[in-house]
Amino acid sequence: MSSDITSSPAEVAVTVNGVARALAAGSSLRDLIEALGFAGRPIAVEVDGDVVPRAALANRTLVGGERIEIVTFVGGG
Amino acid sequence: MHSVDTTAAIPALDDAPLVVGGITLASRLVVGTGKYATYAEMARCLDVSGTDCVTVAVRRERLVNAAGENILDHLDAARYSLLPNTAGCYSADDAVRVARLGRELLRDMGSATSEWVKLEVLGDTKTLLPDPVGTLEATEKLVADGFSVLVYTSDDPVIAKRLKGLGAASVMPAGSPIGSGQGVLNANNLRICLEYLKDGDPAYPVIVDAGVGTASDVAFAMELGADGVLLNTAIAHAQDPVRMAAAMRAACQAGRLAFLAGRMPRRLYATASSPDDGRIVRPT
């Protein structure tokens, strides 16, 4: 785990789509998605390079230093 | 104004439909969803093009709490098979990551094409030409992971053969660089790709992907024997995208019909269409 200088012990610091964020310790990926307003939207989630299926989001607790990507579809060729 | 339906005059194709990775497509045009001025214009162009398969890209969701529109609000998933791409990836590992995210998005939607990916592993940003080594590596990994890989590649027949050998569901040679509008630059290579890929396996789908500029490019690719054409910019950046979408639809059908019909041989000299017998004059 990386050194966690920006968050208190009550918080967990992660990087979401390249941006640093701190959430309450013990938060799940589902909590993060709800906090971002993405609940119910067509998204897929990856943590440190591995996809986390939607059904597993609620039980997946955030760990400090994790790099999270939240993606959707856009126009493309 | 009197409107002419150019498609009404086209006779029955008497043609087997295009099947890619176990999915049957009604249209032989695959159309991209990028670069349109608005979602409404995109939706109209897709409708007019007659396509039932469209490509989409995977990108970060915007980190704002806005109720921004999503492209899926404008794509009827019951009508269009979605083909997620790995555009913007310059290594096999990056392409595999993006492919898996696209698959997760489609699985979550219950899509029939959830295991599909349009694989792009690019070599550099200027040409957007495929990196053949990375493309081979990613194809192997994705096939092993259960994907139906529709792979963007150059018109190199040897690489095309290798990609099919690795289990690609469709090999998709470029006519010319992505978004260049130069059409089919090397018809000879494309002919050899078609010959190699269809040798003993005539139903193997070969789709010309990239480089189309206008309708005649589509017709030409189809006349060569391609099973389909994938295009985006040629419609989206036409002066009148909706009209160009109609042109592409007609060109795809025309090219396919001409291929099935079998063209006459080329001859160096003229052969008269009217009979010599019964002329009232003689050649001078």
Interface residues (C-beta under 8 A of the other chain):
Chain A: V16 N17 G18 V19 L36 G37 F38 R41 P42 I43 A44 V45 E46 G49 V51 P53 R54 E69 I70 V71 T72 F73 V74 G75 G76 G77
Chain B: G32 T33 G34 K35 Y36 M42 T55 V56 A57 V58 R59 R60 E61 L63 V64 N65 A66 N70 I71 L72 L82 P84 N85 A87 R97 R100 L101 G102 R103 E104 L105 R107 D108 M109 I178 G179 A210 L230 L231 N232 T233
